[in-house]
């Protein structure tokens, strides 16, 4: 046992499995051989009865085919006769014709001889019928029929006698088979119990050192690094792991001490860094508070609008008022969502401002389903899309540039379309924008700070689907259309 315990762990486990499997294999071979032998004996019990039944069936087929030929005299009936006569000849040839004192053998010999004579009489009957000799074939037919009845009677008698004897033999074999089952079950039980005892003993001897190692590891897991592991006598993998674990505990104990010192230093540095960040945020806040007050900007724009109205400058009044409304929406509207009507009004103001700046070069038309204008949508969506259409689509077209804004219903969605007749887009550019990888030119035209990836992300979060926005263009020079599809959630 000690020599085995000092072997490698893999060798010990494989040895136990191999020995147990060999014992089970030998036991299964023993049971399989016994079962097959007894099954063969039981299958042979009624073999004689089966042969006699096949002989009786062949005899009946010969008699029927002969009668059919005598009544119809067709080639099909003659062919059936020759085929059935061949089968009867084969079955009769299998009978034992040895001369013995046993009644079974005598009856088999008589059946075989009578079958040969019966086939001769049937042949004579067939030949007489084919020669149209009525008197002869009738005599031969009666003789053949009498032989048929005698042979059938012999077969029946022999079959009954064999069945009685074979039934007794079958009963004896059945009892022996049941006894063999009981013995086999007992042997299997003993083998299983023996394997369990042997395997349990070996596994217990192998596992016991691992249990002690597991208990020590549990104590270490709870934070107790002052334990001392017992030395193991065997030199297998478990002993190696035990020694390595002992060294690891000592190393962890030293590492924890070093880690505590390092964490103290790191905590001091983090606190210092947090203080610096707090001071920086405070400075940034004060800087933002020092910016122009939006209310001051609105009041100034309104004062300018009133002054223009008093002086009769209607266009200047309208322009300043439009700019004031535009900035008021951008600065004051902090709601997550607004109505489509509010977004469309913002686009209208934005186009008016641009047309003042660029002398009315931008054509702008709308087609709005007023029943849909109270549907909710995220704020600051349409204006960045229109701005991109102007800056990247129609800016360089002069008074030929045109933007068409449309609000309509499609199935259960509210659709908002922004279409221009500008430069168009390449398929790869559309793909980059939809994947959130657009290439921006910060120095090109105006930049409102809200990129298309921001617009797409907020629309997807609002609608809860990925295909909330679609960009269509047939290529450069064909214009571009951006379609937003929102669920029908009326505000």
C-alpha positions in Angstrom: 0.0 0.0 0.0 2.8 2.5 0.9 4.7 1.7 -2.3 1.5 2.4 -4.3 0.8 5.6 -2.4 4.3 6.9 -3.4 3.4 6.4 -7.1 2.3 9.4 -9.2 -1.3 10.4 -8.7 -2.2 9.7 -12.3 -0.8 6.2 -12.1 -2.8 5.4 -9.0 -6.1 6.7 -10.5 -5.5 4.8 -13.7 -4.6 1.6 -11.9 -7.8 1.7 -9.9 -9.9 2.3 -13.0 -8.2 -0.4 -15.0 -8.5 -3.1 -12.3 -12.2 -2.3 -11.7 -12.9 -2.4 -15.5 -11.0 -5.7 -16.0 -13.0 -7.4 -13.2 -16.3 -6.1 -14.7 -15.2 -7.1 -18.2 -14.4 -10.7 -17.2 -17.8 -10.9 -15.4 -19.7 -9.6 -18.4 -17.9 -12.1 -20.7 -18.8 -15.0 -18.3 -22.5 -13.9 -18.2 -22.6 -13.3 -22.0 -21.2 -16.7 -22.9 -23.6 -18.4 -20.5 -26.6 -16.5 -21.8 -25.7 -17.1 -25.5 -25.2 -20.8 -24.8 -28.6 -21.3 -23.1 -30.3 -19.1 -25.7 -29.0 -21.3 -28.5 -30.2 -24.4 -26.6 -33.6 -23.0 -26.2 -33.7 -21.9 -29.8 -32.9 -25.5 -30.9 -35.7 -27.0 -28.8 -38.4 -26.5 -31.3 -36.2 -26.8 -34.4 -37.6 -30.2 -35.3 -41.2 -29.0 -35.0 -40.3 -26.1 -37.3 -38.8 -28.4 -39.9 -41.9 -30.7 -39.9 -44.2 -27.6 -40.2 -42.2 -26.5 -43.3 -42.4 -30.0 -44.7 -46.2 -30.1 -44.2 -46.5 -26.7 -45.9 -44.5 -27.9 -48.9 -46.5 -31.1 -49.1 -49.8 -29.1 -49.2 -48.4 -26.7 -51.8 -47.6 -29.7 -54.1 -51.1 -31.2 -53.7 -52.8 -27.8 -54.3 -50.6 -27.1 -57.4 -51.3 -30.6 -58.8 -55.0 -30.2 -58.3 -54.9 -26.7 -59.9 -53.1 -28.1 -62.9 -55.6 -31.0 -63.4 -58.5 -28.5 -63.3 -57.0 -25.7 -65.4 -54.0 -27.2 -67.2 -52.2 -23.8 -67.5 -48.5 -23.1 -67.7 -48.7 -21.0 -64.5 -50.2 -23.9 -62.5 -47.5 -26.2 -63.9 -44.8 -23.8 -63.0 -46.2 -23.6 -59.4 -46.1 -27.4 -59.3 -42.5 -27.7 -60.2 -41.5 -25.0 -57.7 -43.4 -26.6 -54.8 -42.2 -30.1 -55.8 -38.6 -28.8 -55.5 -39.2 -27.4 -52.0 -40.8 -30.7 -50.9 -37.8 -32.6 -52.3 -35.4 -30.4 -50.3 -37.3 -30.6 -47.0 -37.8 -34.4 -47.4 -34.1 -34.8 -48.0 -33.3 -33.2 -44.6 -35.1 -36.0 -42.8 -33.1 -38.7 -41.0 -33.3 -42.1 -42.8 -31.1 -44.1 -40.4 -32.3 -47.5 -39.2 -32.7 -47.3 -35.4 -35.1 -48.6 -32.8 -36.3 -45.1 -31.9 -39.9 -44.5 -32.9 -39.1 -40.9 -33.9 -36.4 -42.1 -36.4 -38.7 -44.7 -37.8 -41.4 -42.2 -38.5 -39.0 -39.8 -40.1 -37.7 -42.6 -42.3 -41.2 -43.5 -43.3 -42.2 -39.9 -44.1 -39.1 -39.5 -46.2 -39.8 -42.7 -48.2 -43.5 -41.9 -48.6 -42.6 -38.4 -49.8 -40.4 -39.7 -52.5 -43.1 -42.2 -53.6 -45.7 -39.4 -53.4 -43.6 -37.2 -55.7 -43.4 -40.1 -58.2 -47.2 -40.6 -58.2 -47.7 -36.8 -58.7 -45.3 -36.8 -61.6 -47.2 -39.7 -63.2 -50.5 -37.9 -62.7 -49.2 -34.7 -64.3 -47.7 -36.7 -67.3 -51.0 -38.6 -67.8 -53.0 -35.3 -67.7 -50.6 -33.8 -70.3 -51.0 -36.9 -72.4 -54.8 -36.7 -72.1 -55.0 -40.2 -70.7 -58.1 -39.7 -68.5 -58.3 -43.2 -66.9 -54.6 -43.3 -65.9 -54.3 -39.7 -64.4 -57.4 -40.4 -62.3 -55.9 -43.5 -60.9 -52.6 -41.8 -60.3 -54.4 -38.8 -58.7 -56.3 -41.1 -56.3 -53.1 -42.9 -55.4 -51.2 -39.6 -54.9 -54.0 -38.2 -52.8 -54.0 -41.2 -50.5 -50.3 -40.9 -50.0 -50.7 -37.2 -49.3 -53.2 -38.0 -46.5 -51.0 -40.7 -45.1 -47.9 -38.4 -45.1 -49.9 -35.6 -43.5 -51.1 -37.9 -40.8 -47.6 -39.1 -40.1 -46.3 -35.6 -39.9 -49.1 -34.5 -37.5 -48.4 -37.5 -35.2 -44.7 -37.0 -35.2 -45.1 -33.3 -34.7 -47.3 -33.8 -31.6 -44.9 -36.4 -30.1 -41.9 -34.1 -30.7 -43.8 -31.1 -29.2 -44.5 -33.0 -26.0 -40.9 -34.0 -25.6 -39.6 -30.6 -26.6 -41.9 -28.8 -24.2 -40.5 -30.8 -21.3 -37.0 -29.9 -22.5 -38.0 -26.2 -22.8 -39.3 -26.2 -19.3 -36.1 -27.7 -18.0 -34.0 -25.1 -19.9 -36.3 -22.3 -18.7 -35.7 -23.3 -15.1 -31.9 -23.5 -15.7 -32.0 -20.1 -17.3 -33.8 -18.5 -14.3 -31.3 -20.2 -12.0 -28.5 -18.8 -14.1 -30.0 -15.3 -13.9 -30.1 -15.5 -10.1 -26.5 -16.7 -10.0 -25.4 -14.0 -12.4 -27.2 -11.3 -10.4 -25.5 -12.5 -7.2 -22.1 -12.5 -8.9 -22.6 -9.0 -10.3 -23.7 -7.8 -6.8 -20.6 -9.2 -5.2 -18.4 -7.7 -7.9 -20.0 -4.3 -7.4 -19.7 -4.4 -3.7 -16.0 -5.5 -3.9 -15.2 -2.8 -6.4 -16.9 -0.2 -4.2 -14.9 -1.3 -1.2 -11.5 -1.4 -3.0 -12.1 1.9 -4.8 -13.3 3.6 -1.6 -10.2 2.4 0.2 -7.8 3.6 -2.5 -9.6 6.9 -3.0 -9.7 7.6 0.7 -6.0 7.1 0.9 -5.5 9.5 -2.0 -8.0 12.1 -0.9 -7.1 12.4 2.8 -4.0 14.5 2.1 -6.0 16.7 -0.2 -8.7 17.3 2.5 -6.0 18.5 4.9 -4.6 20.8 2.2 -8.2 22.0 1.4 -8.7 22.9 5.1 -5.5 24.8 5.2 -6.5 26.6 2.0 -9.9 27.5 3.6 -8.1 29.1 6.5 -5.9 31.0 4.2 -9.0 32.1 2.2 -10.4 33.6 5.5 -7.3 35.6 5.9 -5.4 33.4 8.3 -1.8 33.3 7.0 -0.3 32.1 10.2 -1.1 28.4 9.7 1.5 25.7 9.4 0.9 22.9 7.0 1.8 19.3 8.1 4.5 17.5 6.1 3.3 14.6 3.9 5.2 11.3 3.8 4.5 10.6 0.1 6.3 12.2 -2.8 3.5 12.3 -5.3 1.8 15.4 -6.8 -0.1 16.0 -3.6 3.1 16.3 -1.6 4.6 18.6 -4.1 1.4 20.8 -4.0 1.5 20.8 -0.2 5.1 22.1 -0.1 4.4 24.6 -2.8 1.3 25.9 -1.0 3.4 26.3 2.2 5.9 28.4 0.4 3.1 30.4 -1.3 1.5 31.2 2.1 4.8 32.6 3.3 5.2 34.7 0.1 1.6 36.0 0.4 2.3 37.0 4.0 5.3 39.0 2.9 3.4 40.5 -0.1 0.5 41.7 2.0 2.9 43.6 4.2 4.4 45.3 1.1 1.0 45.9 -0.4 -0.2 47.7 2.7 2.7 50.1 2.5 2.1 50.6 -1.2 -1.6 51.3 -0.7 -0.9 53.9 2.0 1.4 55.7 -0.5 -1.2 55.4 -3.3 -4.0 56.6 -1.1 -2.0 59.7 -0.3 -1.4 60.4 -4.0 -5.1 59.9 -4.9 -6.2 62.3 -2.2 -3.7 64.8 -3.6 -5.0 64.3 -7.1 -8.6 64.6 -6.1 -7.9 67.9 -4.4 -6.2 69.2 -7.6 -9.3 68.1 -9.7 -11.6 69.8 -7.3 -9.7 73.1 -7.6 -9.7 72.7 -11.4 -13.5 72.1 -11.6 -14.0 75.1 -9.3 -11.9 77.3 -11.7 -13.8 76.0 -14.7 -17.2 76.7 -13.0 -16.1 80.2 -12.3 -15.0 80.7 -15.9 -18.4 79.5 -17.2 -20.2 81.8 -14.8 -18.1 84.7 -16.2 -19.6 84.1 -19.7 -22.3 86.3 -21.2 -25.6 85.8 -19.5 -28.1 84.3 -22.1 -30.9 86.5 -20.6 -28.7 89.6 -21.3 -28.3 88.3 -24.9 -32.1 87.9 -25.4 -32.9 91.3 -23.8 -30.3 92.9 -26.1 -31.7 91.2 -29.2 -35.3 92.2 -28.2 -34.2 95.8 -27.6 -32.6 95.9 -31.1 -35.9 94.4 -32.6 -37.9 97.1 -30.8 -35.6 99.8 -32.1 -35.8 98.5 -35.6 -39.6 98.5 -35.4 -39.7 102.1 -34.1 -37.5 103.1 -37.0 -39.7 101.3 -39.5 -37.1 98.7 -40.5 -39.5 95.8 -40.7 -37.1 93.4 -42.2 -34.5 94.1 -39.6 -37.1 93.7 -36.9 -38.2 90.4 -38.3 -34.6 89.2 -38.6 -33.6 90.2 -35.1 -36.8 88.7 -33.6 -36.1 85.4 -35.5 -32.5 85.2 -34.2 -33.8 85.8 -30.7 -36.3 83.0 -31.0 -33.7 80.7 -32.4 -31.2 81.2 -29.6 -34.0 81.1 -27.0 -34.9 77.6 -28.2 -31.3 76.4 -28.2 -30.5 77.7 -24.7 -33.7 77.4 -22.8 -35.1 74.1 -24.1 -33.5 71.5 -21.8 -36.4 69.0 -22.1 -35.6 65.5 -23.3 -38.3 65.6 -26.0 -40.4 68.2 -27.7 -43.2 68.2 -30.4 -42.5 67.9 -34.1 -44.2 71.4 -34.4 -41.5 73.0 -32.2 -38.7 71.3 -34.2 -40.2 72.5 -37.5 -40.6 76.0 -36.2 -36.9 76.0 -35.2 -36.0 74.9 -38.8 -38.2 77.7 -40.2 -36.3 80.3 -38.1 -33.0 78.8 -39.0 -33.7 79.0 -42.8 -34.9 82.6 -42.4 -31.6 83.5 -40.7 -29.6 81.8 -43.4 -31.6 83.5 -46.2 -30.8 86.9 -44.6 -27.1 86.0 -44.4 -27.0 84.6 -48.0 -29.5 87.0 -49.7 -32.3 84.4 -50.1 -30.2 81.8 -52.0 -31.7 78.8 -50.1 -35.0 77.4 -51.5 -37.2 75.9 -48.8 -40.6 74.2 -48.9 -42.6 72.1 -46.5 -45.4 69.5 -46.7 -46.7 68.9 -43.2 -49.5 66.6 -42.0 -50.9 68.8 -39.2 -52.4 65.8 -37.5 -48.9 64.6 -36.7 -47.3 67.8 -35.5 -48.0 67.1 -31.8 -46.1 63.8 -31.8 -43.1 63.9 -29.4 -39.5 63.5 -30.5 -36.0 64.4 -29.1 -35.1 68.0 -29.2 -32.4 69.5 -31.5 -32.7 66.8 -34.2 -34.0 68.5 -37.3 -31.9 71.7 -37.2 -28.5 69.8 -37.2 -29.8 67.7 -40.2 -30.9 70.8 -42.1 -27.6 72.5 -41.2 -25.6 69.5 -42.6 -27.7 69.6 -45.8 -26.9 73.3 -46.2 -23.2 73.1 -45.4 -22.3 69.9 -47.2 -25.0 69.8 -49.9 -26.3 73.0 -51.4 -24.0 75.8 -50.0 -22.0 76.1 -53.2 -25.1 75.9 -55.5 -26.2 79.6 -55.0 -30.0 80.1 -55.6 -30.3 76.7 -57.2 -30.1 74.9 -53.8 -33.3 73.7 -52.4 -34.4 71.9 -49.2 -37.8 70.1 -48.9 -39.1 69.2 -45.4 -41.9 66.7 -45.2 -43.9 65.2 -42.3 -46.1 62.2 -43.2 -47.4 58.9 -41.9 -46.1 55.5 -43.0 -47.8 52.4 -41.4 -47.5 52.9 -37.6 -44.6 55.4 -37.9 -44.4 59.2 -38.2 -41.9 60.0 -41.0 -39.9 63.2 -41.2 -38.0 63.7 -44.5 -35.3 66.3 -45.1 -34.3 66.2 -48.8 -31.9 68.4 -50.8 -30.8 68.6 -54.4 -27.2 69.1 -53.6 -23.9 67.2 -54.0 -25.2 63.8 -52.8 -23.2 61.2 -50.9 -21.2 58.1 -51.7 -22.3 54.7 -50.3 -19.2 54.4 -48.2 -19.8 57.8 -46.6 -23.4 56.8 -45.8 -22.1 53.6 -44.2 -19.5 55.5 -42.1 -22.2 57.9 -40.8 -24.6 55.1 -39.9 -21.8 53.2 -38.2 -20.8 56.2 -36.1 -17.5 56.8 -38.0 -18.0 60.0 -40.0 -15.0 62.1 -41.2 -15.5 65.7 -40.1 -13.8 68.8 -41.4 -13.8 71.2 -38.4 -12.8 74.1 -40.6 -15.5 73.6 -43.3 -18.4 76.1 -43.1 -20.2 76.5 -39.8 -20.2 73.8 -37.0 -23.1 73.7 -34.5 -21.3 71.2 -32.3 -24.0 68.5 -32.8 -22.7 65.8 -35.1 -24.8 63.2 -37.0 -23.6 60.4 -34.7 -25.1 62.3 -31.8 -28.4 62.7 -33.6 -28.5 59.0 -34.6 -27.6 57.8 -31.1 -30.4 60.0 -29.4 -33.0 58.9 -32.0 -32.1 55.2 -31.4 -32.4 55.6 -27.6 -35.7 57.5 -28.0 -37.4 55.0 -30.4 -35.8 51.8 -29.0 -34.9 50.5 -32.5 -31.7 50.7 -34.6 -33.3 51.6 -38.0 -34.9 54.9 -36.8 -32.9 56.9 -39.4 -32.2 56.3 -43.1 -29.9 58.2 -45.5 -30.7 57.9 -49.2 -28.5 59.1 -52.1 -27.9 57.7 -55.6 -24.3 59.1 -55.6 -22.5 62.4 -56.1 -24.6 65.1 -57.8 -28.0 63.4 -57.1 -29.0 65.0 -53.8 -29.6 63.4 -50.5 -32.6 62.5 -48.3 -32.6 61.8 -44.6 -35.7 60.0 -43.3 -36.6 59.7 -39.6 -39.2 57.1 -38.5 -40.7 57.5 -35.1 -43.4 55.4 -33.4 -46.9 56.8 -33.2 -46.9 58.1 -29.6 -49.0 61.2 -29.6 -48.3 63.8 -27.0 
